[in-house]
Amino acid sequence: MFLQLWYTVKNSLRSKPYIYLLILLTQIISLICVFLCCGLIFNAFTKYKEASFENRCIYAEFINVYDDSVSNEEKFGGGMHYDEFQKGLESIRELFENNKANILVHGQIKLGDKYLSVSVFYSGITGSDYQPYDIVATLDGYNTGDNINIDGTNYRIAAPSETSAICFPTGDNTPPSVVPCNIQIELEHQPTYKECKAITDRITMLFDPINIAEPENLKLLDVQMNNTQVALSAVMLVIAALNCGICYSYINGSRRKQFAIYKICGARACHCFAVCIAEAALYMAAGFAVAYLIFEYLLKNILISFYPNIDGVYNAKLYVCVLCAYAIITLAVMSCSTIKYARTPIAEERKRL
């Protein structure tokens, strides 16, 4: 089988090498066009939405504060202290780059025998007029302007709080005994897939949250592709059709005498068919490999520089899907066009010779 396949390929390349070179070239170009169009079509039908808060927010939960079956001591007693949490938070903030963020951390703090709700706010977008040791609080026995000692540090109550018992509006002087329960990161702009994944992966690695929610990054738009994408799609289809036309017309016209010789020498129809399919699969695999290397290492970064949104499209799953689809279509067309020649009776083959 393999010797016959090698003989077939060698004989074909020796007799008409330009035909096979043209077949391989059209396969490579058509596959590169497929890769280009995958990204361009994705970019045409998707757009980052800047509007709602939900589409700019990443949320992670560390402790289930609503679990009434567990006491406060059990829920918050063994939780992460804020000085340790803040080190990890600084590592996360480094990922925002030019995309500013407001960060809101909800937690609990134990003052005396009571656990009080706490909010910590980092105002990366809106800014803050509060001083470092100002707090916003609504506590029994305290009024605006009073001082309160928490973990050995004096804080001044600058205003009453409407959302929690104590709010630290600057974030940088939060007492270490605060136990963070969840974090809400509001980005200034809609995060890209790459930004969102980097942030959520860092949160998961540092804090191992029990729940994490990403924004709904992409919203499908009812728009048509622009002229460039339509033109590239048309070029891809024309080249693919030209590739199939040249390849299978040549094969159908040149394999008759070869099949006749194989059959007269005792080969069965299925054996002739398998040799022909194996040859087509060999050229198809070579064409895909060359197309992948050219696109991955020469063209992909250029395309992404024009359309940054498509950075996450080109992964192993896409390439495998394109390869499988291309293989199925190629071998299916090849099978339909060659099976009738493989089944031709030997008597008719003798007449042709």
FENSULVEN-V597419 format. One line per field, one symbol per residue. phi: phi as a letter, one per 20 degrees, with the letter a starting at -180 (. if undefined). burial: + if it has 9 or more other C-alpha atoms within 8 Angstrom, else -. A space follows every 50 residues. Layout:
phi->???
burial->???
//
This chain:
phi->.fffffffffffffecfffffffffffffffffffffgfffgffdcbfee ffffecddccddcefeeffdfffffdfdffffffffffffffffefleef bedcddbccedmddedfcccddefeembefegdecdbccfnccfnfdcec lndecdfeafdddbfccefdnfdfffffdfdbccddefcgffgfffffff fffffedlfebbceffgddfdecefffffffffffgffffffgffffeff ffedeffffffgffeofegfffffffffffffffffffffffffffdcdf fffffecffegefecfffffffffffffffffffffedffffefgfgfff fff
burial->----+--++--++---+--+--+++++++++++++++-+++++++++++- ----+++++++++-----------++----++-++--+---+--++--++ ++++++++++----++++++++++---------+++++----+------+ ---++++++++--++++++++--+++++++++++++++-+++++++-+++ -+++----+--+-++-+-+-----+---++-++-+++-++-+++-+++-- ++--+++-++-+++--+-+-+++-+++++++-++-+++-+++++++-+++ +-++--+-+++--+---++--++---+--++--++-+++-++---+--++ ---
//
